Amino acid sequence: MPDPADKNARALAQDAGQPQLRRRRDLRRADGGPTDARTGTMPAVTPNPSTPSDAGQPVIRRSSWAEAAAAADEAKTAGHLPAPTRPPVSFQPEAGQSFQAEEATPEASTSAEARVAVDTAPPSSDAAPDTAAGTETLRRGNRPSTADVIANAPMPDFISSPGLFVREQKPRPVGGLRGALYSLSGGAWNLGPGAKQREEDELGRRISRQLQGSYNTAVLSLKGGIGKTSTTVGVGLTLAEFRGDPPCAIDANPDSGDLVERALGEGIYQQATPRTISDLLKNIESIDSLTALARYMHHAGRLHLIAGEQDPEVSDSLTAAEYLRIRKLISNYYSVALTDCGTGVTHNAMSGILQSADNLIIAAGYAVSGAKRARSTLQWLAHHGYEDLARNAIVVITDKVEVSSRVDKDAIEEHLSGICRQLIAVPHDRGVADGDLVTLDVLKPETRRAYKEIAAAIVDGYR
């Protein structure tokens, strides 16, 4: 039954040309709970157990219009969101009579069409709730727009969980039965890499580790012809294959070193401009860029090399101070450098090389004399102030000439492994033993694997 007073108020307002104040129905269920104006059903309110409530109230999760409407009612009832009030509307009645419309109550001014979505977390007890957005929504009498709902919806963290919508794909197997099944099935049967491939991948990861700064590894021995230069080239090419930045190899051999010939081949080196380390020293003050430095270098793929002096009259003239100047220049452009030191540890440049070295490779052989010289090298280093270099040295035994069965290889390896950080054996390979061009493509898989282990051990030692 309509209220007569309400009818009179509307009639007076209509006659006076004033806006009418309508009382909106507060759609409620019989039990007093809020209902949706469109469906007449009870909106769902889902507490979020992962977020605690400061006032002991359930945390409302924003997901749909029905949930947002119910959230507004519960937050208002609990005191988290005070209902906005309308200012009293005055009318000018006829015949000098005055009439003031009744102030709209919170229940009357809040309907199912004008709900406000509450935030996902309840307001703190010491902060006043922000009702400006809710007031504007109620004044318009419209539900929140789709853009507002999307803007306020919680977003997944794609940065910490980049694979949220993408299933992780197994690495492709290479070789063996797993690789054959993968190829025959067109990728439908992917059993993943086997144990051997996983080990190879781990070596590649260790070699390619990003470095902060520039590091230098010296390759030395007390005896020539036991794999020192071939190890420098093989390891340098391996580093160039796996690292994002190219390495640099320096020939500091005082006895007309052949580092560049072993990396490029003697014929190609002779055809190229024979720039040497001596030429670099003469013009070192004018080199202020990698482009300028490249004119004094040779390139075997991504391995950059500085050739040793070939003139016997000046080959032994490189001093420790001159080497340190070259090392300082190289450190501006290369993160990894290898230095082929030549034979012995007492020539002029050796003190500068050892001062700037971060770790060492000691070349040795399976002959009894080769093992003894490797041990003598480590002892000399330890007795001349290079204990850390000796302790962290990597001993590389290259089987260049197949030794007699009378030589106990296992005993030699066990003896040397106890006085260094790591011992790695390079098997006999004609691509290394011939003393000519060293290329990774012609080496045995076992030889390439040995060079990968050496390269990984080198990078592991860079701290």
C-alpha positions in Angstrom: 0.0 0.0 0.0 1.6 3.3 -1.1 2.4 5.8 1.6 0.0 8.8 1.4 2.7 11.2 2.6 5.0 9.9 -0.1 2.4 10.5 -2.8 1.8 14.0 -1.5 5.5 14.8 -1.6 5.7 13.7 -5.2 2.7 15.6 -6.2 3.9 18.8 -4.5 7.3 18.4 -6.2 5.7 17.8 -9.6 3.6 20.9 -9.3 6.6 23.0 -8.2 8.7 21.8 -11.1 11.2 20.3 -8.7 12.9 16.9 -9.2 11.1 14.0 -7.5 12.7 12.0 -4.7 11.9 8.4 -5.2 12.3 5.7 -2.6 14.0 2.7 -4.1 13.1 -0.7 -3.1 15.6 -2.5 -1.1 15.5 -5.9 -2.6 16.0 -8.3 0.3 15.2 -11.9 0.9 12.7 -12.8 3.5 15.5 -13.7 5.8 17.1 -10.3 5.5 20.0 -11.3 3.2 21.0 -9.3 0.1 19.7 -10.4 -3.3 20.6 -9.6 -6.9 18.1 -7.3 -8.6 18.4 -9.1 -11.9 18.2 -12.7 -10.8 16.7 -12.5 -7.3 19.4 -14.9 -6.0 21.9 -14.6 -3.2 25.3 -13.4 -4.5 28.2 -15.7 -3.6 30.8 -14.3 -1.2 34.1 -16.3 -1.2 36.6 -15.6 1.5 40.2 -15.7 0.5 42.0 -17.9 3.0 45.4 -16.8 1.8 44.9 -13.2 2.9 44.3 -12.5 6.6 41.6 -10.0 7.6 42.6 -7.2 9.9 39.2 -6.8 11.5 38.3 -10.5 11.7 36.0 -10.1 8.6 36.1 -12.4 5.6 38.2 -11.0 2.7 36.0 -10.5 -0.3 37.3 -11.8 -3.6 36.3 -9.7 -6.7 35.3 -11.9 -9.6 31.8 -11.1 -10.8 29.1 -8.5 -10.5 27.1 -10.6 -8.1 30.1 -11.1 -5.8 30.9 -7.4 -6.0 27.4 -6.4 -5.0 27.3 -8.8 -2.0 30.8 -7.6 -1.0 29.6 -4.0 -0.9 26.7 -4.9 1.4 28.7 -7.0 3.8 31.5 -4.4 4.0 29.0 -1.6 4.6 27.3 -3.7 7.4 30.6 -4.5 9.0 31.6 -0.9 9.1 34.4 -1.1 6.4 32.5 1.0 3.9 30.1 3.5 5.4 27.1 4.0 3.1 27.1 7.4 1.4 24.2 9.7 2.2 22.3 12.1 0.0 21.9 15.7 1.1 18.3 16.7 2.0 16.3 18.0 -1.0 14.1 21.0 -0.3 10.9 21.7 -2.2 8.9 24.9 -2.5 5.2 24.0 -1.9 2.3 26.0 -2.9 0.3 28.5 -0.6 3.3 29.2 1.5 3.6 25.8 2.9 7.0 24.3 3.4 8.1 20.7 3.0 11.4 19.0 3.3 11.9 15.6 1.8 13.1 12.9 4.2 16.7 12.1 4.0 17.4 9.0 2.1 18.5 6.2 4.4 21.5 4.0 3.6 19.1 1.0 3.0 16.9 3.0 0.7 19.8 4.6 -1.3 21.6 1.3 -2.0 20.0 -1.0 -4.5 21.1 -4.0 -6.5 21.7 -1.9 -9.5 24.1 0.4 -7.6 26.6 -1.8 -5.9 30.3 -1.0 -5.3 33.1 -3.5 -5.5 35.3 -3.6 -2.4 39.0 -4.1 -2.6 40.5 -7.6 -2.3 42.1 -6.7 1.1 40.2 -5.1 4.0 41.3 -1.6 5.0 43.6 -1.3 7.9 42.1 -0.3 11.2 43.9 3.1 11.3 43.1 4.2 7.8 39.8 5.8 6.8 38.1 3.9 4.0 37.9 5.7 0.7 34.3 6.0 -0.4 34.7 8.6 -3.2 34.5 5.9 -5.9 31.5 4.2 -4.2 29.7 7.5 -3.8 30.1 8.3 -7.5 28.9 4.8 -8.5 25.8 5.2 -6.3 25.1 8.7 -7.6 25.1 7.3 -11.2 23.0 4.4 -10.2 25.1 2.1 -12.5 27.1 -1.0 -11.9 30.9 -0.8 -12.3 32.0 -0.8 -15.9 33.8 -3.8 -17.4 37.0 -1.7 -17.7 36.9 -1.0 -13.9 36.4 -4.7 -13.1 39.3 -5.7 -15.4 41.6 -3.0 -14.1 41.0 -4.0 -10.4 41.1 -7.7 -11.0 44.2 -9.5 -9.6 46.8 -10.2 -12.2 49.0 -13.3 -12.3 52.7 -12.8 -11.8 54.1 -13.5 -15.3 57.6 -12.5 -14.3 58.2 -15.0 -11.5 56.1 -17.6 -13.3 56.8 -17.1 -17.0 55.5 -20.6 -17.8 52.1 -20.1 -16.3 50.3 -20.8 -19.5 53.0 -22.8 -21.3 53.9 -26.4 -20.6 57.5 -27.0 -20.1 59.0 -28.8 -23.1 61.6 -31.5 -22.7 65.0 -30.8 -24.4 65.4 -32.6 -27.7 67.5 -35.8 -27.5 70.5 -36.0 -29.8 71.9 -39.3 -30.9 71.4 -42.7 -29.6 68.1 -44.6 -29.3 66.3 -41.5 -27.8 67.4 -39.3 -30.7 66.3 -42.0 -33.3 62.9 -42.3 -31.7 62.5 -38.6 -31.7 63.4 -38.3 -35.4 61.3 -41.3 -36.6 58.2 -40.0 -34.7 58.6 -36.5 -35.9 59.0 -35.3 -32.3 55.9 -37.1 -31.0 58.0 -39.4 -28.9 60.4 -37.3 -26.8 62.0 -39.2 -24.0 64.3 -36.3 -23.2 68.1 -36.4 -23.3 70.0 -39.4 -21.8 72.6 -39.3 -19.0 75.5 -38.7 -21.4 73.8 -35.8 -23.2 72.8 -34.2 -19.8 76.5 -34.4 -18.8 77.5 -32.7 -22.1 74.9 -30.0 -21.6 76.1 -29.4 -18.1 79.7 -28.9 -19.3 78.4 -26.4 -21.9 76.6 -24.5 -19.2 79.7 -24.3 -17.0 81.8 -23.1 -20.0 79.3 -20.4 -21.0 78.9 -19.0 -17.5 78.8 -15.2 -17.6 81.9 -13.6 -16.0 82.3 -10.2 -14.3 85.8 -9.0 -15.3 88.7 -10.4 -17.3 90.6 -13.6 -16.4 93.8 -15.2 -17.6 94.9 -18.8 -17.7 98.5 -19.6 -18.3 99.5 -22.9 -20.0 103.1 -24.0 -19.1 105.4 -27.0 -18.8 109.0 -27.7 -18.1 109.4 -29.9 -21.2 108.5 -29.2 -24.8 106.5 -31.5 -27.1 104.0 -32.8 -24.6 100.8 -31.0 -25.7 101.1 -27.5 -24.3 100.3 -25.6 -27.5 97.8 -28.1 -28.8 96.0 -27.9 -25.4 96.0 -24.1 -25.7 94.4 -24.3 -29.2 92.0 -27.0 -28.4 90.7 -25.4 -25.2 90.6 -22.0 -26.9 88.5 -23.3 -29.8 86.2 -25.0 -27.3 85.8 -21.8 -25.3 85.0 -19.9 -28.5 82.3 -22.5 -29.4 80.4 -22.3 -26.2 80.9 -18.8 -24.8 79.0 -15.8 -26.0 82.1 -13.6 -25.9 85.2 -14.7 -28.0 88.4 -15.7 -26.0 91.9 -14.5 -26.8 95.0 -16.6 -26.9 98.5 -15.0 -26.6 101.6 -16.6 -27.7 104.3 -15.6 -25.2 106.6 -18.4 -26.1 110.2 -17.0 -26.3 111.3 -19.7 -28.7 109.4 -18.8 -31.9 106.1 -20.2 -30.8 103.7 -21.8 -33.3 100.4 -21.1 -31.6 98.9 -19.3 -34.6 100.2 -21.9 -37.1 98.5 -24.7 -35.0 95.2 -22.8 -35.0 95.1 -21.5 -38.6 97.5 -23.9 -40.5 100.9 -22.8 -41.6 99.9 -22.0 -45.1 97.1 -19.6 -44.1 99.4 -17.9 -41.6 102.1 -17.3 -44.1 99.6 -15.7 -46.5 98.2 -13.4 -43.8 100.0 -10.3 -42.7 102.5 -11.6 -40.1 101.6 -9.3 -37.2 103.3 -10.4 -34.0 103.4 -9.5 -30.4 106.4 -7.3 -31.1 104.3 -5.2 -33.5 101.6 -4.9 -31.0 104.1 -3.6 -28.4 105.5 -1.0 -30.8 102.1 0.6 -31.3 100.3 -0.2 -28.1 99.9 3.5 -27.1 97.8 4.2 -30.2 95.4 1.3 -29.6 92.2 2.6 -28.0 89.5 0.3 -29.4 88.9 -3.3 -30.3 88.9 -2.3 -34.0 92.4 -1.0 -33.7 93.5 -4.0 -31.7 92.1 -6.4 -34.3 94.7 -5.2 -36.8 97.4 -7.0 -34.7 95.4 -10.2 -34.2 94.6 -13.4 -36.2 91.2 -15.2 -36.1 90.6 -18.9 -36.1 86.8 -18.8 -36.1 85.8 -17.0 -32.9 89.2 -17.6 -31.3 91.3 -14.4 -31.5 95.1 -14.9 -31.4 98.2 -12.8 -30.9 101.2 -14.4 -32.7 104.5 -14.9 -31.0 107.7 -13.3 -32.4 109.3 -15.5 -35.1 112.6 -13.6 -35.4 115.2 -15.5 -33.2 117.1 -12.3 -32.5 114.1 -10.7 -30.7 112.0 -13.7 -29.7 113.4 -13.7 -26.2 113.2 -10.0 -25.6 109.6 -10.0 -24.2 109.9 -8.8 -20.6 107.5 -9.1 -17.6 106.6 -5.4 -17.8 105.9 -5.7 -21.5 103.7 -8.7 -21.1 101.7 -6.9 -18.3 101.1 -4.0 -20.7 99.7 -6.4 -23.2 97.6 -8.2 -20.6 96.2 -4.9 -19.4 95.2 -4.0 -23.0 93.6 -7.4 -23.6 91.6 -7.2 -20.3 89.7 -4.2 -21.7 88.1 -6.2 -24.4 88.2 -9.9 -23.5 86.8 -11.7 -20.5 88.9 -14.9 -21.0 92.5 -15.0 -22.1 94.9 -18.0 -22.6 98.6 -17.5 -22.5 100.9 -20.1 -24.1 104.0 -19.6 -21.9 106.5 -21.7 -23.7 108.9 -24.1 -22.1 110.2 -23.4 -18.6 109.2 -21.1 -15.9 112.3 -18.8 -15.7 112.3 -16.8 -18.9 112.0 -13.1 -18.9 108.2 -12.7 -19.3 107.3 -15.6 -16.9 107.1 -13.5 -13.7 104.6 -11.1 -15.4 102.6 -14.0 -16.6 102.4 -15.6 -13.2 101.5 -12.3 -11.6 98.5 -11.9 -13.9 97.4 -15.5 -14.0 94.1 -16.5 -12.3 94.8 -20.2 -12.8 97.2 -22.6 -14.5 97.3 -25.5 -16.8 100.3 -27.8 -16.3 101.0 -29.9 -19.5 102.3 -33.4 -18.9 102.7 -36.7 -20.6 102.4 -40.4 -19.7 106.1 -40.9 -19.9 107.8 -41.1 -16.5 109.9 -38.0 -17.3 106.7 -36.1 -18.1 105.1 -36.9 -14.8 108.2 -36.0 -12.9 108.5 -32.6 -14.7 104.8 -31.8 -13.9 105.4 -32.5 -10.3 108.6 -30.4 -10.3 106.7 -27.5 -11.9 104.1 -27.6 -9.1 106.8 -27.8 -6.4 108.7 -24.8 -8.0 105.5 -22.7 -8.0 104.7 -23.6 -4.3 108.3 -22.6 -3.3 108.3 -19.3 -5.1 105.3 -17.6 -3.8 102.6 -19.1 -6.0 101.1 -21.6 -3.6 97.5 -20.7 -4.7 98.3 -21.2 -8.3 99.9 -24.6 -7.6 97.0 -25.8 -5.4 94.4 -24.8 -8.0 96.3 -25.9 -11.0 94.8 -28.2 -13.7 97.2 -31.0 -14.8 96.5 -32.1 -18.4 98.1 -35.4 -19.5 98.1 -35.7 -23.3 98.7 -39.1 -24.7 100.6 -37.9 -27.8 102.6 -41.1 -28.3 101.2 -44.4 -27.3 103.4 -45.5 -24.5 104.5 -48.9 -23.7 102.2 -51.2 -21.7 104.9 -51.2 -19.1 103.9 -47.7 -18.1 101.2 -47.7 -15.4 99.0 -44.8 -16.5 96.7 -45.2 -13.6 99.6 -44.9 -11.2 100.8 -41.7 -12.9 97.3 -40.1 -12.8 96.8 -41.0 -9.2 100.2 -39.6 -8.2 99.6 -36.2 -10.0 95.9 -35.8 -9.0 96.8 -35.6 -5.4 98.9 -32.4 -5.8 96.5 -30.3 -8.0 92.9 -29.3 -8.2 92.0 -31.5 -11.1 93.7 -33.9 -13.5 92.3 -34.5 -17.0 93.6 -36.9 -19.6 93.5 -36.3 -23.3 93.5 -39.5 -25.2 95.8 -40.3 -28.2 94.5 -38.5 -31.3 96.3 -38.1 -34.6 94.6 -34.7 -34.9 96.7 -33.6 -31.9 99.8 -35.8 -32.2 100.8 -34.8 -35.7 101.8 -31.3 -34.6 99.9 -29.6 -37.4 96.6 -27.8 -37.6 94.2 -28.5 -34.7 90.5 -28.3 -35.6 87.7 -29.6 -33.5 85.9 -31.2 -36.4 88.6 -33.8 -37.0 89.1 -34.8 -33.4 87.7 -37.9 -31.7 84.6 -37.4 -29.5 86.7 -38.5 -26.5 89.3 -35.7 -27.3 86.6 -33.1 -27.7 85.1 -34.2 -24.5 88.5 -33.8 -22.7 88.9 -30.3 -24.0 85.4 -29.4 -22.8 86.2 -30.7 -19.3 89.4 -28.6 -19.3 87.5 -25.5 -20.5 84.8 -26.0 -17.8 87.5 -26.5 -15.1 89.1 -23.3 -16.2 85.9 -21.2 -16.0 85.0 -22.8 -12.6 88.3 -21.5 -11.3 87.4 -17.9 -12.2 86.0 -16.4 -9.0 
